[in-house]
Every structure is written in C-alpha cells, then in structure tokens.
Amino acid sequence: MAKSRWKRGLAWLGVALFIGLLGLGFMLPKLIAFLPVEQEVVRRANLMLAPSGLWLDHLDLSWTEPTRIDHFILYDAQGDAVVDGVEATLSWTLIDILLGRRPPAVFEFEYGKLDIERAADGSVDLYETLRPFVSDRPTWRLTIVVKKAELQFRDASLPRPFHADEANVVLDLGQGASPVTWDLKLLDRKSSGRLAISGERSRTQVDARGRHDLSLKVAPAGWPLEDLPVDLSGKLDAALVSGRWRIETDLNARGREVQNPPAYGLKCLFNASDGAFKADGLLVSVPAGRLSGQAEGKLDEAGASLDFSLQADPSASGPKIAIDGKGALHRKSNAWPFEVDVHSRALSGDAASAGPVDVVASGVYHAGNKRLELASCAIQALNLAATAAGSLEHASKPALDFQGTITPDYAALSRRMAAEIEPGARIAGHARGWRLKGTIEGTTPETLLAGLSGEAGLAIDALDVFGMRLSSVDLSGKLEQGKAAVNPIDARLNGGRLHLEPRIERNEAGAFVLRLDQASYLENAAVDEVVSHRVLAFVAPVLEGATRVDGKVSVKLKHATFPLGDRTAKAPDVTGDVLFDDLKFLPGPLASELFALLGAQPKPLLVLRDQVDFEIAGGKVIQRGLKIPVGDAAALGFEGTVGFDRTLDLQASLTLGRKEGGAGPLAGTLTLPIKGTLDKPRIDGSALAERLKSFGIDLLQNGAAIGLGGLDRLLDGLPANPFEGLFRRRAARPPMADPPPPGEEAGKRSTPRPPAPRPPTPRTAVPRTQAERRAMREARKQERLEKKAERKARAKAANDSNDPTDGDPDA
C-alpha cells in the first residue's frame, strides 16, 4: 500500500515537473525580456558587422512566431545611421535561434528611413555595412524588405541629395552561387512621379579584372529631375558581361510648369570592349528639330578619347548642320589634360554660304582644386576669328579670368559687302583685344553678371559704303559690375565730324536696347551723288537720281532706340534734324516731273538750305520741312513718308508769294499728292485738275487785289513762267474812256472810244496727255471768266459816266 502511494506520488511529481517545464518553455520568451539576452544578441551582431554596428530597443521572441523588433538603427563604419527602422520582424523563431539553424531569413521593416552615401572612392556605405552577409558563398539566405520608407542618397558629384518620399525595396542577398538581386520602387508624392530600379549581380561570372557580371534596369515614369525643369520617362538597360558593357536607352523628358511643354528624347546603344566603345543610333529629339549621329572612342583608367559625327535637322525652315569633332582626356596624377577639335558646317539654306565654324582648344583640369586652365582656344566663325586663354576656378563663387583677341576677316567682309550691298563697299581693320574677369554670383541675368568686368570691341581702320567714308574708329564696350556700356565714338565721316554717345539700357519689357540722345551728331559731312541716292533720298526725296550734287549736310539726333538681340522687339525708333548747307543739285525724276507739269525749265539748278525734321518708325522715314526755292517768289515743299522699300506717300505744295521787298499778299498755294516709288514717282493727275481750279480762282482774286501789273511782276519772278500751257496771259486791256471835260452838261454822256483791236492769239500745241488736256480746258474756262469780268467792268464804267449825280457833292 505504501509502495503504491509512493509510485502515485512519483507519477504526480513527474506530471507536475512536465507541466512546470512546459510552462517554463512557454514563459521563456517572456522571461528573456528580463534577462540580458538582447544585449548578447546586439553584441554578437556587432562582432559580425564590425566596424559597422547595430542598436535595438526591444526584442520580442516566440517559439513559433517571427521575432519582432520595436526599433533598431544600423550604423556604418563612421557611426552614421544608414538604416533607421520603426518596427521590424525577422522570420527566425526562438527555436531557430537556440538550435543554431539557418533557414532562409526575411528581415522586414516599415516606415523607416534609408540614408545612403557614396564615398569619393566609389564605395557605398550600405553595401559595406552588409558586406558580411554578401560573401562569395553564403551558407544561408537573407532577404531584406523595406516598405514605405524615406530614401536619401548622397554623392559628392550630385549638387543635392537624391530624395524619394516613399521607397519599397526588396534586396535578396542570395545563398551559395545564386546572384544578389534588388528591386526598388520609388515615389515622389509632389509630382506623382515613379522610378523603378532592378538588377542583379552574379557571384560566379567574374572577368580577369575581378569585375562581376552585372545587369541594371531603370524605368522612370514622370520622375522629376531636380536640376532641370523636366520629368523623365522611358527606360535604361545596362549590362556588364565578361568585362563588356552594353547600354541601351530610350528616354524622353517633358517640361514642367508650362503649358504645352516641349518633349525631349534620347535613344542610344552603347557597347564597350577592352575600353573601346561605339554608340550607334544616337538621337536627340526636341520641338525645334533633332540631332542624330554616332560616336566611338576609348575609355580606360588612363583617360578617354572620342570621335563623333552628328547632324542637326530643324523641324521648321532652317539649315541642316553637320558637326564633326574629336576630343581626348588624359590622366596624369590629379591633373587631366584635354584637347578638343570641333568643326561644323551648314548643309543647306543661306547659312551654307557663311562658311564653317571651327573650334580648337587645349588645357588642363586640376581635379584637386577644381581649376580649369585654358591654354589656348581658337574660334573661326562667320568671317570672325577669336582667341582665348585663361582660367576658371570652381568654388562657392566660380572665379574666371579670360582674355584674347577678336579679328574679323576684313577681306572676306569686303567681298561680301561688295556682292550684297554695293560694288564699291569695303572695310579694313586690325585685331583688338578683349578681357573678362570676376566671379559668377547667381543664376539670373541680373545676378549672373554682377561680379564680372571686362571690355571688348572692334578696331576699324576704314569703312566705305554708299559713298560714306568713315575714318579709323574704335568700336568698344565695357562691363563694370554687371552693367554694360558702350564707349563714346569719335570719327570723321565724309570729312565731317561724327560723335556718338551710345547707351545700353532695358526697355519697359525688360529687353536690352541701344540708345542715342541729343549728344550724338554729324557735322559738315560732304555729299555726292551716291550719298544723295542711297541715304539722303529717304529724307529728301528730290535727291533721288539727282546729278551734279555738291554741298554739305549735318545731322542732329533727338533720340534713337535700337533693339538688341530680340527679334520680337519693336523696330528702331529714331527722330532728329537734317540741315542742308547750300546743297546744289540738278533734279532727278521726282523734281523733273513736277517742273514739267508746271511748265518750268526741265533742268533748273536747285539749292537746299533748310532744316528737315525726320522720324524713323514702322519701317518708314517720316519727313517734314523740306523746301526748294523756285525763283524769288515761290517755293516747292514736301511732306510725308518714304518707306525702306522705297515707296512714296508724299504731299508736294507749290507756294507763290511776293518778291522780297515788294508789295502784295500771298498769291496762292497748289498741293499735289505723290505716290509710286523713288525710282518711279507717280503724281495724281485727276487731283491736279481739281487743285488747279481752286488755285486759279485764288490767283485771280489776289491778282485783282494787287492789280494786273502786280500780277505780271509776280509771275515774272518765276523762272520760265511755271503756268505756261496752264494759264494764258491775255493782251493788255484798252484804256477806259476819259471822263467828260469840265463844263459839259451832266446829263450828256461822252461817246466811249472803240476798243483797240486784239492781237491774234497764237495757236497752242495740242496737249499730249490727259492731264494736259484737262489743264487746257480749265485754262480756257478761266479765259472766258476773265472776258466776262472785263465786259462787266466796261459796262459799269459806262454807267458810272452817265450817272447824273456823278461829280455833284450835293446830290
């Protein structure tokens, strides 16, 4: 009995012990929290990750569930936090940990932060931290999963860190010979842009230089580029197989923050073998056109070389341009010498005749202090040769100091001017230096030039165009603390003094303009037939086609504005005065036709002495105040516009006045509209007839006022009566009957004397033109009116002589 009770007690003790051990087993994961197990886990992890490290806040173990970590930080060798996770899980259970089993592990965390940095030697801190798990033959497999974490990537070559608001990452470190794979999906919440990066790195395929085979795929979808106002889309596939790269891109970009933004594209296939590469199918497409071609060269540790051939095809009207060139970059310690040789030429359009553009440069780039030394640079373009040399130092405020020379090809310019402007045009000059020095302080046009100073210009020895001969002159400008100015110009033009004080300013729209004010003038310049035809005819149209031109002219500007570099800006706006100093000439087509209509001499010698106001606006020259003296008592005036296309819209006026020192009022004014061109002026004949009617009536009234004798004297003042064929002068009137002698009866009338016989009127030639015939009819009508007025005058005189009250003061 006692033995039986002992056996039952032993059984119950075993059951209790089993239950206690079972309970202890279930309670063990919780008890570990009170034991220094977490510290031991961190210690062993740090031994494995050294010199990197791990810190965790709390470890939650379970026999059957994955291990949970509330908060952890993964440090790199410099002590910087690379991974900061809010909460994470490890797929291993407590049994896996205690038994030392190594099943495939998945380490997953959410709502953390990745801060990755690439060092100057090319190493990445996250990869270096995880290197113990990325051995050549890992015995167990680890997969890291990141969800909704913030990503930041820093690199010295990037102006600012690469940032993604949300990153989802799957990094599979593999096991044994399996490759390392990664898959990143990034999101930019502001632009809704996405970026996918995937690839793998082989553990078994290694080239002779120890480089593992690698593949990489990048697929942006509206991803914003921080340094450019564009969103990037497309794909980029790269592969390194047996030491040979192959890169294929199909990318396009669309502008941001504008309506109907432009799109850009790039397609390129890149193959490299032993440092040599060749790019076929290079294509850059933009709204203005496209750039296509190919390039080949070599890239290795000693440097790089490149030969390329490109062609630019504009989408709109414009020349096709071919660009060929080559360059080389060598490595010598921390210095990189380079050479560049680029040539371009237009294949079509007007630019094809402008000649090629050549650029040859050489220098050294010092990577240590980021300093570029340009030993020499020669540019040949558009009949202009320029040289440059100096330095550019990249710092917080880039500093530059360049100088050189500018030498136009004056011989080529003279040939082009002679072919396109006039055969006698020519220009000569010599080289002139230029310099630009200072710091670049901003990005906007106002701040970009604020720290720069310099000077440049052209040295002209002689210029002859349109008969205007300019003496040697220095055309130069300067830049002082971002403000551009043009130096005053003093020279001799056709023997006269030329003084200009130009200024560069901004107009109301913010565009740059060149201004001249009242301080600019031309004084006593000689004038010949060429100058009068090609230049002065726009201000004084009567000088078109004039011969035997002799005299001087002065010009005084009131203001002048010329736009600089903006094709959409307004046309030049110029106002001023032209003063003619006894400019004598024989008239051309316009003046000759006017004198022919008025019956004057065909070629009278004319003189200009007056001041003419002019204005240039809207592609026309508006002039006022041009007058030509005609004899002693008349003047021919002009007012209106002359277009740069040589079209006329003028009003000519013939004014008859009293002789100097004589008596009598203004005789009359005749106005005529003039159209056509400078070469072929056209006077409106129909308008001429209407104006002749009113002009004749005015002339009669004024003639009656001053007496017929005075009218004769007025008309005699004109050279070769300008109304010959338009107005006839009748024979002298017979004298009126004498008044009755004293003593005769008042009622008796004396018998008037019969009029003297009128001399026969000579027959005039039949007018040839319609205008002349109309003028003849008007002249005859005017003659009939004169006869009628004469008859009324005789009748009135007879009635006055028979009036009984005549001579009686008491009547």
Buried (B, 14 or more C-beta within 10 A) or exposed (E): EEEEEEEEEEEEEEEEEEEEEEEEEEEBBEEBEEEEBBEEBBEEBBEEBEEBBBBBEEBBBEEEEBBBBEBBBBBBBEEEEBBBBBBBBBBBBBEBBEEEEBEEBBBBBBEBBBBBBBEEEEEBBBBBBBEBBBEEEBEBBBBBBBBEBBBBBBBEEEEEBBBBBBBBBBBBBBBEEBBBBBBBBBBBEEEEBBBBBBBBBBBEBBEEEEEBBBBBBBBBBBBBEEEEBBBBBBBBBBBBEEBBBBBBBBBBBBBBEEEEBEEBBBBBBBBBEEBBBBBEEBEBBEEEBBBBBBBBBBBEEEBBBBBBBBBBBBEEEBBBBBBBBBBBBBBEEEBBBBBBBBBBBBEEBEBBEBBBBBBBBBBBBBEEEEBBBBBEBBBBBBBBBBBBBBBBBBEEEBBBBBBBBBBBBBEEBBBBBBEEEBEEBBBBBEBBBBBBBBBBBEEEEEEEBBBBBBBBBBBBEBBBBBBBBBBBBBBBBBBEEBEBBBBEBEBBBBEBBBEBBBEBBEBEEEBBBBBBEEEBBBBBBBBBBBBBBBBBBBBBBBBBBBEEBEBBBBBBBBEBBBBEEEEEBBBBBBBBBBBBBEBBBBBBBBBBBBBEBBBBEEEBEBBBEBBBBBBBBEEBBBBEBBBBBBBBBBBBBBBBBBBEEBBBBBEBBBBBBBBEEBEBEEBBBBBBBBBBBBEEBEBBBEEBBEBBEEBBEBBBEBBEEBEEEBBEBBBEBBBEBBBBBBBBBEEEBBEBBEEBEEEEEBEEBBEEEEEEEEEEEEEEEEBEEEBBEBBBEBBEEBBEEBEEEBEEEBEEEBEEBEEEEEEEEEE
